[in-house]
Amino acid sequence: ELKVLRQRMLAATYHKASKGKHYRLLAPGYVLDGVGDLVKDPNERVQRAIELVFTTFRETSSIRQTVKWFHEHGVEVPVNKVHDGKHRVVFRVPSGSSIHGILHNPIYAGAYVFGRRPLEIRMVEGVLKKRQRSPRAPEEARVFLREHHEGYIDWATYEDNQRTMRHNTHRVQHDDSVGSERKGTGLL
């Protein structure tokens, strides 16, 4: 019976997600309105801070430089904080992970994504181990609804930001004329 109940709960979750109505935790900058639709946070300070993250990233083209700019200017961004079992938004000087989370989250481009990090179950030494895999591209997620709600940026800007961040890492193939030199005799 427990397996049947679990299957029904999962089916209900997937059904709700297919309509773009399932939320585990809302990203800072968004709230649910009276009828359960996702809308921008009415707090102007929250909206301006999120918009400033995207504007600063477009100017610096680097997560690290964006974080550095926020620290140098003492500007705080909204982050989710758990207090007494409830989530609320507080303002803090951002860390690299909070800026990374904002820039990589497709919700800010107006897209609803569910099932982007699939669960992998493996048998290790006779014990089942569960592990979330790395995030897929939004279009490859179980549910992807573009133009689901009002975004802080458009989809083209989101894709351009993702391309810029991919080219900033040294783990992918990219143009050798861009970025820092990592090997060779001409470092100094």
Secondary structure, 3 states (H helix, E strand, C coil): CHHHHHHHHHHHHHHHHHCCCCCCCCCCCEEECCCCCEEECCCHHHHHHHHHHHHHHHHHCCHHHHHHHHHHHCCCEEEEEEECCEEEEEEECCCHHHHHHHHHCHHHHCCEEECCCCEEEEEECCEEEEEECCCCCHHHCCEEECCCCCCCCCHHHHHHHHHHHHHHCCCCCCCCCCCCCCCCCCCC
